[in-house]
Structures are given as structure tokens and as C-alpha cells.
Amino acid sequence: MYIHNFSDKQTILNTFIAEMRDVNIQKDSMRFRRNIERIGEILGYELSKTLSYKPTTITTPLGICELETINNDVVLCSILRAGVPLHNGLLNYFDKAENAFISAYRHHKEKPENFEIIVEYLACPNLENKTLILADPMLATGQSMVATFEALKPFGTPKNIHLVSVIAAQEGIDFIENYFEKDTHLWVATVDEKLNEKGYIIPGLGDAGDLAFGEKLQN
């Protein structure tokens, strides 16, 4: 797997991550959503450098212009609900992309650390020979990413796969690296050191879905 980790670079991404982590600033849900969206835009731009391009002729008011435009059929897929702002950020740049949405949540068993990923809702176009961008802001254990891709398999085999996350735990990266093909790309703004006993990223930032859209009654 090609891992593009931007945490070791001095960029504006660090400012957005800092605001998302800060216990005072992150209480502003609109700002929290916007920061995720902006990170999606930046990672989408970096991702675009790896895509294929084709010569295109453009007619301007004053003449003819030759340039290169994207030659990939892109499908954006986000994991609800925390993935919506990240999806929007990517869609701001890949505005002609097709879109897929999937719900995946943790179902805890007897112990908090024991859970399985439940997929209940899925809307997806044909993926055959297309470029799939799978977005999930928090890559913790990696199980949600894998469960999502398994649910997408009946819709076709993508030509390229790009995984996009805001914060990842190294354990989650190791897990998906053993699952996805070697030519898969992972784009992540920052990588944290570990997971706690419940499988949440430490230091992380809390529950991204709750911070973006409000607390939920379900556990």
C-alpha cells in the first residue's frame, strides 16, 4: 500500500487538525465540519496528482487552449455520518464524480472492547473499472473500512482504490494494509500512536460524528 502521511510536513493541515482536537474550539460544530471539509479538499488535491490525464482542447473567447484534464471515472464513497463533511470536501474538487453512501457502525457485545461492524444502508453506482475514493475521517481499527469495501464488492471491481482519512491510528493502518491490494493509496492528514481499550484513537479528538452533527442516543 502507498501511504501518504502528511503529519510529518509543515502545512496548513496542522492548523485544521489542531482546531479539531482542541476541546474548546471543537465545540463549534460548524467550524469542526468545515475543518474536515477543508482537509478533504487538500487531500483531494494531493490525490489528483496520481490520476491519469488526457489532452483537451478548450475554446476561449479569444482563441484555442490545449490542456490536460482528468481521465478517471471517479466514485466517491463515504461512511455515514461522520464521513459527510469529508465527502463534501472531496466533492468540491471532484465535482463530476459519482457518489456512494454507506452506513457502518460498531455493535458492541458483552465487553466494550468487543464489537462488530454492522452495515445497514448502501447506495452505490457501478464501480467496474472506475477510481474509487473511500472516505472515513477516523481510521481507528480499520474494520469499518474493510467492512465497507466488502459491501461494495457486488457493484464491480474498481481500477484504482484511494482511501482518505483525517486521523488514523497506526494499528488501523497495519490492519488495512494487510487487506487491500498493494497498489491501493491511503491519504491521511495525521497518524496517532495508539488505540485505547475500546478501540478509539489516542489522543484523537473524540467522536467525529457527534462533534460534527450532535450527540446521539444510541451507544
N, C-alpha and C positions, 0 to 999 in steps of 0.2 A: 504494500500500500504506500502511496505517496502521501506523506503527512506534511501539510503546510501550517506550521505553528507560528503565529505572529506575536507570541508573548515575549520572545527574545529580541523584538525590534522596537525601537523608539518611534512610535507613531501615535496619531490622534486616537487610535483604537484604545490605548491605555486610559485615556481620559474618560471615554464612554464606559469602559469596564469599571473604573474607579467609582463613577457615579452610580452604576448599577449595584455595586457591592455596598456602598455607604448606607448604613441603617437609617440615616436621616433623609438623604436625597432620594433613595429608592421608594420612599413612601409616596412620592409624586408619581402616580401610576401612568399619567400621560407622558412624563419625561422618561420613565422606565421603558415604555413601549417604543418611544421614539429612539432611544439609545439602541435597543435591539434592532430596530429598523435600519438605523444608520450603519450598524455593524454588518447587517445583511447586504447593504449597498456596497460597502467596502470589500467584503469577501466576494461578492458577486463580480465586482470589477477585476479583482485578482484572478478569480476563476476564469474569467473571459479570456485571459491571456493564453489559456491552454486549449481553447476551442479551435475548430477549423474555420477558415475564411475563404470567400470566393470573390473574384473580381466583379465589380458592379459599376455600371455606367449610370450617372445621375445627370439629369438636365437641370441646370440652374437658370435663373432669369437672364444670366449673361453668357452662358456657354455650357460646355460639357465637362463633367468632372469624373475621373476614374478613381475608385477607392475599393477597399476590401470590407466586406460585411460578413457577419456570422453565417456559417453554412450548416449549423447544427439545428435539428428539431428538438427543442428543449421542453422538458416536462418538469415543472416544479411540484414537489410533494412535501407538505408539511404535516407534522403530527400535532393534532389539536390538543389543548387550546393554546398552549404556550408558544407553539410554532407560528401563530398567525402574524405577529409583528415581523418575525424573521422572514417569513414568506413574502410579506409586503415589501420589505427592503429588497429582496431578490427580484420581485416582480417589477419594481421601479426601474430596474436595469434590463431585465429580460421581459419586456412588456408584451412581446408577441408569443410568449411561452404558453403551452397548455398547462392545466393545473389539476393536481390531485390532492385530496384531503383524506386524512385517516385519523381515527381516534384510537389512542393506545394509552392504557392506564395500568397502574400497578394494583393487583388484587392481593392484599396481604393475607397470609394464612395464620396459623396459630401464633407464630412469633413475628415481630415487626421486620426482622431481617429476612424472613422467608416470603417471597412474593412471586407471582407470575404476571406476565404481560397479557392483558385482555384487549383484543381488537374487536370493536363493535360496529364501527361505521367506516365505509370506504367508498369514495367516488374517484374513479381513475380513467383516463383515456387509454388508448392503445400505446404501449411502451416499446413495441418492437422496433429495434434498430434506432432508437432515439437516445438523446442525452438526458439522463435522469439526475435531477438535483434534489436530494433528500435532506430536508431541513428540520433540525431539532435543536433548540437553543442549549439544552443541558444534556451533554453526553456523559452520563454517570456510569452505570454498569454496562451500558451498550446493548442491553437486552431489548429496549424499545426499538432501537434502530434495526436490529436483526429481525424482530417480530414484524415490523412494518414492511421490510423488504420481502419477507416470506409471504406476507399477504398480497404483495404486488406481483408476485411471480406469475399468476394466471393471466396477467394483462400483457405479457410479452417479455422478451429479453432485451434490455437496453444495450445500446452500442457502447455507451460510456456511463459511468456512475460517479457522481460527486456528492460527498456528504458534507454538510455545512452545520457547524455548531458555534455557539458563542463561548461556552466554557465546557471543558472536558476534564475528566479525571484520567490519569494515566492507565488505571485499571480498565476503564471503559475502552480506551484506545487499543489496548492489548487484546481485548475481547473481540472487537470488530475486525481487527487486523487479521485475526485467525479465521474469520468467517468470510469476509469479502475477497474478491479476486485481487491479485497483486497490482493490477493496473487501476484500481479504484483510488480516487483522490479524497483526502479528508482536509477540509479547510476549517481551521479553528482559531478564534481570536486569542484564547489563552488556555493553558493547561494547569490544573491544580494537582496537588500532591497525592490526595488520597480520598477514600470514601469512609463515612462513618459506619457504625454497625447497622444502620437502616438503609444503607446504600445511597446516601446523599453526599454530594460533593463538598469537601472541606478544603479551604474556607468557603468556597462557593458564594452564594448570595441569598439562599433561601429558596422558596417555591416560586419559580418564574411565572407560572400560570396565575397564582394568587396575586403576585405583585403587579402583573400586567392587567388583570381583569377582576380582581377582588377575590376574597376568600370564599371557599365552597364548604358546604355542609358535609359532603362525603369525605371519608378518610381514605 
